[in-house]
Amino acid sequence: MTATASLADRVVAGEQAAIARLLTRIERRSPGVDEVISALVRRAGRAHVVGVTGPPGGGKSTLVSALAAQYRRAGRTVGIIAVDPSSVLSGGAILGDRIRMSALAGDAGVFIRSIATRGAPGGLPRAALDAVTTLDAAGKDVVVLETVGVGQAEVDVITAAQTVAVVSVPGMGDAVQASKAGLLEVADVHVVNKSDRDGAARTVAELTDMLRLAPPAPGQWQVPVVSTVAATGEGVGDLIERFDGHRAWLADSGEGQRRARRTTAARIRWIAEQLVADRLRAGHPDFDRAVDEVTERGGDPVAAARRLVQRGLGAGAEDAAAGSDPPDSDPAGSDPEGSARR
Amino acid sequence: MSAPGADTEPIRVMLAKIGLDGHDRGVRVVARALRDAGMEVIYSGLHRSPEQVVESAVQEDVDVLGVSLLSGAHLPIFSRIFEVVAQLPEPPRFAIVAGGVMPDEDCEALRRMGVAEVLGQDTTPEVIVATVRGLAREASARL
């Protein structure tokens, strides 16, 4: 309990090592991490969470770096979570987003963390949301979540953001690609990056045409198309103004509250699913007993499943009531347990 | 339950190039080998400072920091790295590994500074992977 409280306190105090350590535990879903996040949720909610997504090669990392530099000039602190795909074959990953962000080094007002997708369809959005909460509670004014906008998991991740920017580049047919990937629906702002290249005007026109197909109702958000050259910083100030405008609209229209509610719903569902899932695996006595009963004594699988879920929910509540210390909380033993649970 | 512990978590490694050393072919080969062994590799890019690299390794909470040097400036650069590390509010959990070209007589000096392993240019990918795994297991225990 004390250890939990102190890690949360150290994160809130903005200690880099504590933030980094918590992000590792979030990724590993280490025992006790939920309690730390619970403590932090109450102290978060102040940051503007911006998602930056789009097809590979669009210059997202460079754009995020330029955005962060511009935010810093305005005196706003920034947290960056850069998500890159893991190799399907080995499970490993080369995370290179920091290469493009070296201009931000040495500034205590910026915290950057690279996260690999680790091939977990449901786990990544949850880890990303917890990571956003961590940087928010650590006092960052803006939290930028950067993902490659391909694949459902990556699109799900972006729903942790309040304002979503979809990045395209000229001449790659990206408007069509973005539409295929379902990215158009999540965009609050469209960015045409590398807009000093040939074909920029055409890409802007394509996106504008596409947006015209579904014009916003009065009082709804008008999705803008912003041109940038991230490498030189051109258009980045304008982009931040649009982000801030979107945030103001979220607050005024009540849409912000609706999105916060959606995020909370996802969070509660993930935690509940975990509580039940922890009891639905080989090795858990209740689960093994149910399997024995059905295979060896001809029991009813549906009835067995119902009993397991009900017992799981009841037991989960008891655990919570008994206190936040997980049963396996000794530091040496807790890690492998956490790994096994993933 | 039956998982063999820390080995099931992807190991996180930062690979860094520091100073006026523009040769990154070797470090890229190492990055690929580690990735193919299932590790997550954060590459710093070229021409970083010791301060930048240590800051990145802390933020990424890596298990192992590998610094590749072919410039001959390994002694002053590692000396500066350990000065920066000593100034951190708490000791980091990552191990520091030196890679590249360095004379045998300097290896002992590097170890005295705190370098956990020196992996010269002839080290095979298999040995690099095994060395990093061993060091990561120790670093994970400090989590």
Interface residues (C-beta under 8 A of the other chain):
Chain A: E15 Q16 A17 I19 A20 R21 L23 T24 R25 R28 S30 S86 S87 L89 S90 G91 G92 A93 I94 L95 G96 R98 I99 R100 S102 A105 G106 F111 I112 R113 S114 A116 R118 R281 A282 G283 A332 D335 P336 S339 A340 R342
Chain B: M1 S2 A3 P4 G5 A6 T8 E9 P10 R12 A31 R32 L34 R35 D36 A37 G38 M39 E40 V41 I42 Y43 S44 G45 R48 S49 E51 Q52 E55 S56 V58 Q59 E60 D61 L88 P89 E90 P92 S140 A141 L143
